[in-house]
Amino acid sequence: MKPTNEQQPWKKKSIFFNLPYWNALLLRHNLNVMHIEKNVYKSIISTLLHLKKKLKDGLNSRRDLEEMSIRHE
């Protein structure tokens, strides 16, 4: 019996299921909190200190804010 769309909404099977240990993992999709915190911290600090190479507040992001009517400057 083939599963219906309600039972299986995804069309593709991930290549990770081909790994021999993948079925034995208790938590297959895990976010690394340490790296997320580090990236958020770097982004906030570089924005506050106006560091040129890590600045996330560039011309394109300012134009996006104008188009979304969030920032008119």
Distance bins in CASP14 RR format, pairs under 12 A and 6 or more apart:
PFRMAT RR
TARGET T0000
AUTHOR 0000-0000-0000
RMODE 2
METHOD distances of the structure
MODEL  1
1 7 0 0 0 0 1 0 0 0 0 0 0
1 8 0 0 0 0 0 1 0 0 0 0 0
2 8 0 0 0 0 1 0 0 0 0 0 0
3 9 0 0 0 0 1 0 0 0 0 0 0
3 10 0 0 0 0 0 1 0 0 0 0 0
3 11 0 0 0 0 0 1 0 0 0 0 0
3 13 0 0 0 0 0 1 0 0 0 0 0
5 11 0 0 0 0 1 0 0 0 0 0 0
10 17 0 0 0 0 0 1 0 0 0 0 0
13 22 0 0 0 0 0 1 0 0 0 0 0
14 22 0 0 0 0 1 0 0 0 0 0 0
14 28 0 0 0 0 1 0 0 0 0 0 0
14 29 0 0 0 0 1 0 0 0 0 0 0
15 22 0 0 0 0 1 0 0 0 0 0 0
16 22 1 0 1 0 0 0 0 0 0 0 0
16 23 0 0 0 0 0 1 0 0 0 0 0
16 25 0 0 0 0 1 0 0 0 0 0 0
16 28 1 0 0 1 0 0 0 0 0 0 0
16 29 0 0 0 0 1 0 0 0 0 0 0
17 23 1 0 0 1 0 0 0 0 0 0 0
17 24 0 0 0 0 0 1 0 0 0 0 0
17 25 0 0 0 0 0 1 0 0 0 0 0
17 28 0 0 0 0 1 0 0 0 0 0 0
19 25 0 0 0 0 1 0 0 0 0 0 0
19 28 0 0 0 0 0 1 0 0 0 0 0
21 28 0 0 0 0 0 1 0 0 0 0 0
22 28 1 0 0 1 0 0 0 0 0 0 0
22 29 0 0 0 0 0 1 0 0 0 0 0
30 36 0 0 0 0 0 1 0 0 0 0 0
31 37 0 0 0 0 0 1 0 0 0 0 0
31 39 0 0 0 0 0 1 0 0 0 0 0
32 38 0 0 0 0 1 0 0 0 0 0 0
32 39 0 0 0 0 0 1 0 0 0 0 0
33 39 0 0 0 0 0 1 0 0 0 0 0
33 40 0 0 0 0 0 1 0 0 0 0 0
34 40 0 0 0 0 0 1 0 0 0 0 0
34 41 0 0 0 0 0 1 0 0 0 0 0
35 41 0 0 0 0 0 1 0 0 0 0 0
35 42 0 0 0 0 0 1 0 0 0 0 0
36 42 0 0 0 0 0 1 0 0 0 0 0
36 43 0 0 0 0 0 1 0 0 0 0 0
37 43 0 0 0 0 0 1 0 0 0 0 0
37 44 0 0 0 0 0 1 0 0 0 0 0
38 44 0 0 0 0 0 1 0 0 0 0 0
38 45 0 0 0 0 0 1 0 0 0 0 0
39 45 0 0 0 0 0 1 0 0 0 0 0
39 46 0 0 0 0 0 1 0 0 0 0 0
39 54 0 0 0 0 0 1 0 0 0 0 0
39 56 0 0 0 0 0 1 0 0 0 0 0
40 46 0 0 0 0 0 1 0 0 0 0 0
40 47 0 0 0 0 0 1 0 0 0 0 0
40 56 0 0 0 0 0 1 0 0 0 0 0
41 47 0 0 0 0 0 1 0 0 0 0 0
41 48 0 0 0 0 0 1 0 0 0 0 0
41 54 0 0 0 0 0 1 0 0 0 0 0
42 48 0 0 0 0 0 1 0 0 0 0 0
42 49 0 0 0 0 0 1 0 0 0 0 0
42 51 0 0 0 0 1 0 0 0 0 0 0
42 53 0 0 0 0 0 1 0 0 0 0 0
42 54 1 0 0 1 0 0 0 0 0 0 0
42 55 0 0 0 0 0 1 0 0 0 0 0
42 56 0 0 0 0 1 0 0 0 0 0 0
43 49 0 0 0 0 0 1 0 0 0 0 0
43 51 0 0 0 0 0 1 0 0 0 0 0
43 54 1 0 0 1 0 0 0 0 0 0 0
43 55 0 0 0 0 1 0 0 0 0 0 0
43 56 1 0 1 0 0 0 0 0 0 0 0
43 57 0 0 0 0 1 0 0 0 0 0 0
43 61 0 0 0 0 0 1 0 0 0 0 0
44 51 0 0 0 0 0 1 0 0 0 0 0
44 54 0 0 0 0 0 1 0 0 0 0 0
44 55 0 0 0 0 0 1 0 0 0 0 0
44 56 0 0 0 0 1 0 0 0 0 0 0
44 57 0 0 0 0 0 1 0 0 0 0 0
45 51 1 0 0 1 0 0 0 0 0 0 0
45 54 0 0 0 0 1 0 0 0 0 0 0
45 55 0 0 0 0 0 1 0 0 0 0 0
45 56 0 0 0 0 0 1 0 0 0 0 0
46 52 0 0 0 0 1 0 0 0 0 0 0
46 53 0 0 0 0 1 0 0 0 0 0 0
46 54 1 1 0 0 0 0 0 0 0 0 0
46 55 1 0 1 0 0 0 0 0 0 0 0
46 56 1 0 0 1 0 0 0 0 0 0 0
46 57 0 0 0 0 1 0 0 0 0 0 0
46 58 0 0 0 0 0 1 0 0 0 0 0
47 54 0 0 0 0 1 0 0 0 0 0 0
47 55 1 0 0 1 0 0 0 0 0 0 0
47 56 1 0 1 0 0 0 0 0 0 0 0
47 57 1 0 1 0 0 0 0 0 0 0 0
47 58 0 0 0 0 1 0 0 0 0 0 0
47 61 0 0 0 0 0 1 0 0 0 0 0
48 54 0 0 0 0 0 1 0 0 0 0 0
48 55 0 0 0 0 0 1 0 0 0 0 0
48 56 0 0 0 0 0 1 0 0 0 0 0
48 57 0 0 0 0 0 1 0 0 0 0 0
49 55 0 0 0 0 1 0 0 0 0 0 0
49 57 0 0 0 0 0 1 0 0 0 0 0
50 56 0 0 0 0 0 1 0 0 0 0 0
50 57 0 0 0 0 1 0 0 0 0 0 0
50 58 0 0 0 0 0 1 0 0 0 0 0
51 57 0 0 0 0 0 1 0 0 0 0 0
52 58 0 0 0 0 0 1 0 0 0 0 0
55 61 0 0 0 0 1 0 0 0 0 0 0
55 62 0 0 0 0 0 1 0 0 0 0 0
56 62 0 0 0 0 0 1 0 0 0 0 0
56 64 0 0 0 0 0 1 0 0 0 0 0
57 63 0 0 0 0 0 1 0 0 0 0 0
57 64 0 0 0 0 0 1 0 0 0 0 0
57 65 0 0 0 0 1 0 0 0 0 0 0
57 71 0 0 0 0 0 1 0 0 0 0 0
57 73 0 0 0 0 0 1 0 0 0 0 0
58 64 0 0 0 0 1 0 0 0 0 0 0
58 65 0 0 0 0 0 1 0 0 0 0 0
58 71 0 0 0 0 0 1 0 0 0 0 0
59 65 0 0 0 0 0 1 0 0 0 0 0
59 66 0 0 0 0 0 1 0 0 0 0 0
60 66 0 0 0 0 0 1 0 0 0 0 0
60 67 0 0 0 0 0 1 0 0 0 0 0
61 67 0 0 0 0 0 1 0 0 0 0 0
61 68 0 0 0 0 0 1 0 0 0 0 0
61 70 0 0 0 0 0 1 0 0 0 0 0
61 71 0 0 0 0 1 0 0 0 0 0 0
62 68 0 0 0 0 0 1 0 0 0 0 0
62 70 0 0 0 0 0 1 0 0 0 0 0
62 71 1 0 0 1 0 0 0 0 0 0 0
62 72 0 0 0 0 0 1 0 0 0 0 0
62 73 1 0 0 1 0 0 0 0 0 0 0
63 70 0 0 0 0 0 1 0 0 0 0 0
63 71 0 0 0 0 1 0 0 0 0 0 0
63 72 0 0 0 0 0 1 0 0 0 0 0
63 73 0 0 0 0 0 1 0 0 0 0 0
64 70 0 0 0 0 1 0 0 0 0 0 0
64 71 0 0 0 0 1 0 0 0 0 0 0
65 71 1 1 0 0 0 0 0 0 0 0 0
65 72 0 0 0 0 1 0 0 0 0 0 0
65 73 0 0 0 0 1 0 0 0 0 0 0
66 72 1 0 0 1 0 0 0 0 0 0 0
66 73 0 0 0 0 1 0 0 0 0 0 0
END
